[in-house]
């Protein structure tokens, strides 16, 4: 890519896409293209074709996806497989039709089997059954990386798939029903702290900014308390799903964006293909290679936020996969390593969420 290349970031307003956009801007790329969902529905093939016909991007970051946490994945199973397959098919198909120079497809480490040996190597893909709660989403992402791989092998394209670990950072989704574990935990502990301190101004401000079930900060006290209790948030107590024992790896979104930009600038499919008769598993894990238990993560967030109430775990709710640690040796071998550790990232993210200055 050169600084005036026409670069389309699909999903440029989300956690992943916004971080990539900002990374490219910082590096001096001056012709970035983005469209909101209201401006371009990526599930509409005709709209996607018209967009590519008009804008003619040379490079594409496919960061748009229908995403959510364990509860959303398990509840809205059809949405997660159907919508993601549609988005991927439309964007990759039009990228090929327009002969773009290079495409980066962003997946997820949930593509790996539930009981895969740890840390998860790229060649573990499709070696055993997936974790049940996110199987539809994982299948969609596996299809996306295989589309990229197959186009490369049949048509000589340069489409690269990367599989980031659990991401967090500015512009994350803090919706209590649909968010991933870390932002959900930050918001729950933030609200439990406010209730514990009888700080109703903070509670109402939070709900006004991000209503839950269409209930905002102007609702009466009893309605708000009843609402928050349904999500495990009480004065001086917060309930989290599962046992707290699962181990998870978390990557700061701006680190992820830097890795994606690095791959687009420095790495081609030819560098990943190898010389074997059967070419597969050419995707790249992006992560830290470090992990923390959900229980210890909750305690870390509580210390950073200043919450001194109870943290309880509801073991009637699913844990999901017990361990998900990426093997990042391929990424390190290609010349990239993360820079932001989990405690620094949580402080920065909480400051972003509350509009304050990091401690």
Buried (B, 14 or more C-beta within 10 A) or exposed (E): BEEEBBBBBBBBBBBBBBBBBBBBEEEEBEBBBBBEEEEBBBBEBEBBBEBBEEEEBBBBBBBBBBBBBBBBBBEBBEBBBBBBBBBBBBBBBBBBEBEBBBBBBBBBBBBBBBEBEBBBBBEBBEEEEBBBBBBBBBBBBBBBBBBBBEBBBEEEBBBBBBBBBBBBBBBBBBBBBBBBBBBBBBBBBBBBBBBBBEEEEBBBBBBEEBBBEEBBBEBEEEEBBEBBEEBBBBBEBBBBBBBBEBBBBBBBBBBBBBBBBBBBEEBEBEEBBEEEEEBBBBBBBBBBBBBBBBBEBBBBBBEBBEBEBEBBBEEEBBBBBBBBBBBBEBBEEBEBEBEBEBEEBBBBBBBBBBEEEEE
